[in-house]
Amino acid sequence: MITDSDLHLPGLTDSHCHLTSAELSKDIPAVLDRARSAGLTCLLTVGQGLDDSADAIELARRYRQLRVSVGLGPHGAASVSSDHFGKLAALAAAPEVVALGEAGLDYYYDHCPRDIQRSVFAQQAGLAGELELPLIIHCRDAWDDCLAIFDRVDLGSNPGVFHCYTGPPELIRQLIDRGFYVSFAGMVTFRNADLCRAAAKEVPPQRLLIETDAPYLAPEPFRKTKPNEPALLVHTARFLAQLLGMPPIELAHLTTQNARDLFSLGDY
């Protein structure tokens, strides 16, 4: 049975959600009210294209608990032209923006030719380094190509985060050695996610983040809930805390401090 106390965990930060999605944007005040009631103090809403990123900035200007990342995701890479990167840099200059992305490679869905994905990703990675912004990385079934890009591009001293990690546990050490954070979403609670849970155990506490990736990937026991939303981060946090052997409140404060460090959030 889920009690009222299970639905609240003070001090949480959702380090990756999509509040501009059709599922969530139609009722933002209620979504944010439920997030506050669940204990969330800050949410990072992540752009997936120029228009979506601009919408995210406008949303953050209306709600002080929001921060923004702007980016060009891998699924739409085929429609990216050379002028997109200048426009992306202009969006990144907004004070609400704390990161670039999400950007990356997705060979699982393969909605876009891989060479185009790699080109668009490499250019965004280079831009993140130039702007000294951390990069939010989407990587699925493309680990070798992703790391090869980072061998060519200088991301600086604060390179970013692999969001919604689904890769092998044995890769975690390479990512940590390269300076990355690693974030886990509701998928870590799924019954068949043994590899994801094993990976979470490999992440040093000071490099761990949590997220919803809302409106996607609602955690158990709400896996069939559509849409996912930031308030449900409580369940992922409690699950991870038990998995890692720490009190839930400690995990909440730890991951929030990590988000502050990565994204230079300051106090909020």
BELVENDA-V515392 format. One record per pair of residues at least 12 apart in sequence whose ideal C-beta (glycine too) atoms are under 6 Angstrom apart, sorted by the first residue. I is the first residue (numbers start at 1). J is the second residue. If there is no record, write none. Layout:
I,J
I,J
//
This chain:
7,234
8,38
8,39
9,39
9,234
9,237
9,248
9,252
10,39
11,252
11,253
11,256
12,39
12,40
12,233
12,252
13,42
13,256
13,259
14,40
14,43
14,211
14,212
14,230
14,233
15,44
15,183
15,209
15,211
15,259
16,44
16,46
16,163
16,211
16,213
17,43
17,45
17,212
17,214
17,230
18,46
19,45
19,59
20,52
20,55
20,56
21,215
23,215
23,227
24,215
31,229
34,231
35,230
35,231
38,231
38,234
40,230
42,65
42,268
43,66
43,230
44,67
45,66
45,68
46,69
46,102
47,70
47,71
48,73
49,76
50,87
53,70
53,91
56,68
57,94
57,96
60,96
67,98
68,96
68,97
69,99
69,101
69,136
70,91
70,92
70,97
71,100
71,101
71,102
71,103
72,120
73,102
74,104
74,105
74,106
74,117
75,111
77,112
77,116
77,117
77,120
78,112
78,116
80,120
85,123
85,127
92,131
98,263
99,133
99,134
99,136
99,263
100,128
100,133
100,135
101,135
101,136
102,136
102,138
103,121
103,124
104,121
104,137
104,138
104,139
105,117
105,121
105,139
105,142
105,145
105,146
106,140
107,141
107,142
108,140
108,141
122,149
125,149
125,153
126,153
129,154
129,155
129,156
132,156
134,158
134,160
134,262
135,160
136,161
136,163
137,160
137,162
143,167
159,179
159,180
161,181
161,183
161,209
162,175
162,180
162,182
163,183
164,185
164,213
165,182
165,184
165,199
169,198
169,199
169,202
172,199
172,202
172,203
176,207
181,207
181,209
181,262
182,203
183,209
183,211
184,200
184,210
185,211
185,213
185,217
186,217
186,218
186,219
186,236
187,217
188,200
189,219
189,220
189,239
197,243
205,254
208,255
209,255
209,258
209,259
210,236
210,237
210,255
212,228
212,230
212,233
214,228
214,229
214,230
215,227
215,228
216,228
218,232
219,232
219,235
219,236
237,251
237,252
//
